[in-house]
Amino acid sequence: MKPQIPQYIHDFDLSALPMVETDVLVIGSGIAGLFTAIKASEQHRVLMITKKSLLESNTRYAQGGIAAVIAEDDSPAYHLQDTLVAGAGLCRSEAVEVLVNEGPEGVRELIRLGTLFDLENGELALTQEGAHSHRRILHANGDATGYEIVRALAVEVHEHPVIDVWDEHFVIDLITDQGECIGALVLKEDGSKVFVRAKATVLCSGGAGQLYRYTTNPDVATADGVAMAYRAGAVVRDMEFIQFHPTSLCYPGAPRFLISEAVRGEGAYLRNVKGERFMEKYHPLLELAPRDIVARAIVSEIELTNSTFVYLDITHESPEMVKHRFPTIYETCMRYGLDMTTDWIPVAPAAHYMMGGVKTDLSGESSIPRLFACGEVSSTGVHGANRLASNSLSEAIVFGRRIVERIESLPSLAPSLGRDVKSRNMDNRSAEQQQSKPISEKRLSLQKMMVRKVGLRRNGKNLQQALDALQQELPFLDQSLNYREELEYANLLTCAWLVTSGALHREESRGAHYREDYPARDDAMWQKHSLQQREQAIVEEWMS
């Protein structure tokens, strides 16, 4: 049964609210938001809104690096092939061609904007990660690539005269009028609301890692952009594909800290609790197999050995190399009494990246005119069913630039748009708020259910049970929600429905989506995308 999800989750009348106008509204502050804002500011006034600060995003925690063809023995054709293989038959080849051909220039632009990538003998240092055939991963400060990129871009944004930044603000809903996105309803730090009217709105709000109890994502990754776009009527695509990173730190008292793919790229072994290497049982590439295969192999070994983790072992490499190449990981592990140079590190899979998202064209525009999506919130077609390591940072800069090029051709908003828009639910909401468990308990219950029933390994029975439970909780969206924790939970709940219904619909195993009751990949029946839109049933879109 298709749920009745309201277009707006807060009651409002725009005619009664203060209004701020800008040319380009950027929602989110990771690499996608920062880079897009900088490029847009060359011709437009830009307002950037972030839930916390410019430095708090998924990008900040990206360790491995950014993929681009730099080496002479590499080529875009190799990068294209690696990406298509990892994407398990669902990549849009046109989008991947854009990525591999335009990525190197994007990296050069990051350097011009002040990003300091690591060098070896005066040349850009390159490493290799799982499922890449060549060394094409640039990194910074060893394993702090994301932080270095955000640092450099944030400096540029702070100093830019036509970019305004609103920290500690929360975007409640996207506003549409006559079929176009005309801006957003925003919750200010003091609890008041404001309507931001914009010629173009760009979602750069990141992913949905907080859907799961165990995740490498920060607390801000609550699926806000996907949920808002879906409520506004945009098409979202392939939401069933959630990538679990194989190796997050699994140690008492420690957070689920990401242990980068690059550690295995530099030669680390995976061992079960008996000390045995096991990847040869699962894939010829051993530790460098695609992430979904490595993650499921780890879960299998955990079950076979009745444990809660496996070990990552890089003790056979020199201590100097480990400390130089992975200073952040080394220091974090040391904080909990683990020395990477002498100890095997206990690891287990954790939710990491959302391959699906708001469907866009090659200019980053969604199915709603004037609404764009960039970065993890988007579904450009690059990642298919399983993201190739380190492609996401490249995707953000390549499509961020393309979005700005498209915005150049947009006409100005008609002056009348937005004057009379109000929530259609205003007269239908219950005067009394639904009283039940605290939001923190609801959120934790949701996260635990997603791990148990919509996690790494799925089956129809568990997925249906999860969908039934979500159906019982969806009336929460029919209230007028006012506080940030309520709004975040509403977005997680909406996204959980999209992921679960997509996973139940896809009766095969492909990439990051694995069904125990349909363990085989079935190209004849399922080499197609799953499209979801508010108030409509799932639509299938065959690969062209």
N, C-alpha and C positions, 0 to 999 in steps of 0.2 A: 504493500500500500504506500502510495506517495504521500509524504507528510505535508501538512499545510504550514509552511514556514513563512512568517510575515516578511514583507519587504523591508520594514523598519522595526527595530527593536527598542526604539525610544520615541515617546510622543513628542511631536514638535509642530510648530506652525512657523514657517520661515519669515512670514511677515512680522512676527513678533520678536524675532531674534536679531542681534547685531550681525552685520555682515562685513567680511573682509574680502577684497578682491585681489587676485593675482593672475599672472599669465599661466604659470605652471605650478601645480600643487604636487609635491613629491611626498609620499607617505612611506616612511622608513629610512633608516640611516646606515645600512650596510654598504657594501661596495656598489650595489645596484643604485641605491638612492643617492649616494654621494657623487658617483661618477655622472649619473644622469643630471643631477642638479648642476654640476659644474659645466657640462656641455650645454644645457639649456640656458644657463645664465649668459652665454655669449650673445644671445638675442632677446632674452625675455627676463621679466621679473619672476623670481622663484621663491616659493615658500616651502620649506621642508619641515615636516612634523615627525617627531620621534617620541616614543612612549617613555624613554629614559633619557639617554644622551647620545651624542654622535658616536661615541666609542662603544656602545653596547648593542651588539648585533651578532648574528651567526658568523659573519665574516671575521669578527675579531678572534674567534676561536678556531679559524681554519688554519691548520698546521701544515699540511702537506705541500701546498703550493698552487701554482697556476699553470695550466697546460697551454703551450704554444710551440709551434714549429720554429725552432731557432737554429738547431745544429745542421751542419751541411749534409750529414748522412740521413737526415730526416726529411719528410715532405708532407704537405697537406693531404696527399693521397693516403699515406700511412696512417695519419691521425684520423682521417675519415673512416678508414676501414676498422681501426681499433674501436672507434666510437659506435659504429654500426654493430659490431660483434657484441659489445657489452650491452647495447640497447635491445638485444634479443628480438629483432624483427619489428620493433615499433618506432624506431627513430624516423623522423622526416628527413630524408636525404638532403632536401634543399636547405633545411635549417642547419644541418651538420656542415654542409659545404660553406655556408656563410660563416659558421664558427671557425672552421679550420683555416679558412683563407683570410679572414679579417682579424683573427685573434692576435697574430704577431704584431700588427700595427697598434692594436689596443694595448699590448704590453709596453710597446715603445712610448705610448702616450702616458701610461702610468709612470714610467721612468721620468718623462718630461715634467710630470706633476710632482715629482719629489720622492717616489718610491725607491728605496735602496735595496735592490735585490742582491743576493750574495754573489760574489765574484770568485773565480779561480784563475790565477795568472792573468788578471786583467780582463777576463772574459766572463760572461754570465755563466754561473754554475748551474748545471742541469743534473737532475736525478731521474730515476725511473720508478713508476708505481705500478700496482697490480693492473694487468690487462693492457698496459701500454707496451708497444713493441720497441720503442726507442726512448732514449733519455730526452725528455722534453718538459720536465717540470722545473720551473723556476721557483726558488724559495728565498726567504729573507730571515736573517738571524737564525738560521738553521731550520727551526720548526715553528716560527712565529710569523709566517707569511701574511696571514689575514690581518693580524694586528698592525703590521708595518704598512700595509696598503691603506687600512682605515686611518692610521695616524697621518699619513701623507695627505690623503684626500680631505680629512677633517680640517687640517691646517688651511688648505686652500679654500674650503667652504667658509670657515670662520672669518677669513680675511677678505672675502668677496663682497663688494659693495651692494650687489643686487640680489643676494641670497639671504633671506630671513630664515632663522631657525627657531622653531618652537620646541624646546625640550619639555619633558614631563606633560605632554598633551596626548590625548587619546582620541583617535578617529572612531566615531560611533557607527556611522553609516555613510554610504555613498548616496548622493542625491541625484535623481534623474528627473528630467522634464522633457516631454515630447520625444522620448526615446534616446536622449543623449545624457551623458554624465556631465553635470554642471558643477561638481564640487563635492563637498563633504560636510557633514555635521560633526563638530569637534567638541570634545569635553576638555575644558581648560583646567589648569592645575588647581584653581580655586573652586572648582565644581560647577562653574557657569558654562553655558553652551554658546557656540558661535558658528555661523554658517560661513564657510570659505567657498567663494565662487571662483571658478577657474576655467580658463579656456581648455586646459588639458589636465587630467588627473592621472598620476603615475603611481601605481601600487608597487612598492619595493619593500614589502612588509615581512619578507622571509617566510619560513616554513611552519611546520606543525609538530615539532618534536615533543612539545608538552602534552600531546595526546597520550603519550606512553609514560609509564612509571619510571622507566630507565631510558635516559636519552643523553646524548652529547650536547644537546642544544641548551642555550640559556633560558631563564624563566620567561623572557619576552616572546618566545616562539610559540604563540598561542593561536595560529591559523587565522589571524584577524583578516588579512587581505582576501584569502579565498572565501571565507564566510561572508564578508561584506559584498564581494563581487557576485557571489551566488544569490544572495538576497536581492541584489539590485537587478538580477535577471541575466547576468553574464553566463556564458557557457563555460563549464569547467570540464577538464579532460583527464582521464586516466588516474583518478584519485586512489585507486587500489594499490598503486605502486609506491610503497614506502620502503626506503633503503635502510637496513640496519647495518651500522658499522660493525665489522667483526670483532674489533679489539678496543673495548673501553676498559679502563682500570676497574677491577672488581676486587676490592679490598676493604675489610672492616674499617669504618670511620672515614673512608675517602669518598669523594664524589665520583660519579661515572665519568671520569676524565678521559678524553679521547687520546688513544695511543695511535699516532698517525700511520696511515697506509705506508708512508715512506720508510718506516722502521723495517717492515718486511721487504720493501724495495731495496733497502741497503743490506739485506741478507739475513734478517732475523728468522728463526724457526718457530713453528707452533708445536707444542708438546702437550700431551694430556697429563693428567695428574700422576700417571705412572712414569712419566719422563719420556714417553715414546712420541716420535714424530709421526703424524697421522695423515697429512694432506695427500700423500701418494695414493691413498685409498679413494680419494674423492676427485682428483683432477690432475692432469699431466703437468700443469703449470705450478703445482704444489702451492706454496704460500703466496704466489703471485696470481692465483686464479681470481676471477671476478668476485666482487664482494659478496654477492648473494650466495655463491657456492661456498666461500670460506665461512660465512656466518652460519649456514646450515650445517656445515661439517663440524664446526665448534659445538653447536647444540647437540649434534649426534654423539660426539665424544663425551660431552658433559653427562648425557644420559647413560652411555655405555659404562662410564666409570663412576656413576652415582656421585657426581661432584657438582659444584656450582660455577666452575671456571676451568679454563685451560691456561697454559703458560705461554708467554712470548719470550723467546730466548735470543738475545743478541750478545751474550757473554763471550762468544768466540771472536768477536770483532775487537779492535783495540780500544781501550778506555778513552784514548785521546779522540778517536774518530766519533765515538758515541757522544761524548760531552760536547764536541764541537758541532756535530750535525744536529743533535737533539737537545739543546740546552734547556728548553722549557719543560719537555717531558722528563728529562733527567732531574731537574730541580723539583718538579712536582712529586715525582716518585720518592725522592730523597726526603721530602717533607713527611712522608708516611713510613719512613724507615726501609725503603726499597732502593737498592743501588743497581741500576740497569747494567752496569759493567760487571757485576758479580752475581746478581740475583735474577732468577726467572720471574717475570712480572705476571701476576694473575690477571686474566682478561676474560671478558664475556661480551656478547653482542649487545648493542643498545640502539634505539631509534636514532637515525642520523639525518636523513634527507628525504624530501618529498619530490618524487619525479613528476607527479601530476600537478595540476594547478589551473590557473585561469588560462583558457585557450587564447592564443594570440596568433596573428599572422607574422610574416617576416619583418614587419615594421613594429612589432610589439603591441599592436592594437588589439583589444578584446572584441567580442561580438557587440559590445555597446560602444557607439561612436564617442570619441574623446576620452575613453577610459583605456589606459595602457597598463601593462604589467611587465615587470622586469625582475630577474633573479629567481630565487626559489619559489616565489608565489606564482610564477608564470609557467605555462606549458607551451614552450616554443616548438617542441618537437625534437630538440637536441638529444634529450636523455633517453627517450624511449622507455623501456621497461626496467632499465637499470643504469644509473648514471656512471659513466666512466670517471674514475678518480681525477680530481683537479680540473674538470671541464667547467664546473659551475662558476668559478671566478671569471674565466674567459667569457662565458656566456653573458654574464652581467655587463661587462664593458662593451662587448660587441653589439648587443641588442639595446643597451642604453643609448649608444650613439645613433642607432637606427630609429629609435623612438623620437629622439630630438629632431632628426631629419624629417620625420613624418609630421611632427608638431608644426614645423615651419609652414606647411601647406594648409593648416587648419584655418578656417575663417574665424573671426571674432564671434563670441557668444551674442545671440540676440538679447537686447536689453530687457526684454520681457521675461526671459527664462528665469524661473526660480521665485518669482514674486508671490505666487499663490500656492506653492507646494506645502503640503502638510501630511503628517502621517495619516494614512487611511484607517489605521487601527484606533485612532484617538477615541472614537465614540463607542468602540466595542470592547475595550479593555475592562477587566474587572477592577473595581475600585480598591479591592483589597489584594495585596500582594500574597502570592502563594507562600505559606509558611511550611517549611520542612527543614531538612538538614542544612547546616551552615554551608556556604559556598565552598569552603576549603575541603569539607568532607565529600561534597558532590564531585569536586574536581579529582580528588584522590580515588574515589570509587570508579570514576570514568577511566582514569589512567590504568588502574589495575585490571579492569575488564578488557581494555584494549590489548594489554599485554597477554592476557590469558586466551582471548578469543579471536583477536584480529592482529596477531603478532607475526613472528617469522614463519610459523607453520600454521596453516588454516584448514578448516574443513567446513562443510555446509552446515552441520549441526551447530557448531559453535558460532558461526557467523549469523545464523538465523536467531539464535538466542541473544546475541549482542544486539541485533537489529530490533528485536522485540523490546529489549530493555531500553534502548534509545527512544523507541516510539513512546514508551511510558513517560519518558523525561522531557520530550519535546514541548509539552504545554508550558514549560518554563519560559519559552520564547514569546508567549502570548502576553506576558506582563510588560509593563513599561520599565525598562531597565535603566538604572541611573548611575551605578557605581562601577568603577573599573573592574573589580573582581567579578561582578555579575556579567559585565560585557565580555570579558575574556572567557568566562565559562560558557556563555552563549555561543561564542565563536568556536570553541573547542567542541561543544555539543553538535553544532551544525556540521563541522568538518568530520567528526566521528561518524555521523550518519552517511556522509558522502563516501568516506573510505570503506565503511562496512558494506554499504549497498553495492558499491562497485566491486568489492572483493567477492561478495555472494553471487553477483551476476556473472563474473568471469569464471567459467567452469573449465579451467586448465591451469597449468603452472607455467609461468613465463617470467624471466628476470627475477625481480624482487618479490613477486607474488607467487607463493607456493601453496597449492591445495593438496593436502594428503589424500583426498578423495578423487582428485583429478591430477595425478602427479606428472603427466606428460604434457609437453608443449604441443599444441594442436593448431598448426598454421591454417589448415583447411577451414576450421571453424572460427578461430579466434585471432587471426592476424589483423586486428582492427582495434580502433580506439573506443573507449567508453565515454560518451558525452552526457553530462547531467546539467539540467537547467531547472530552475524553480518552477514548480507546478507542472512539470512534464516528466514522463517516464524516461528511463535511460535509453539513449539512442546510440546505435553502433555505427561507426564510421570506418569503412574498409580502407586499408592502405591503398594509395593510388600507385 
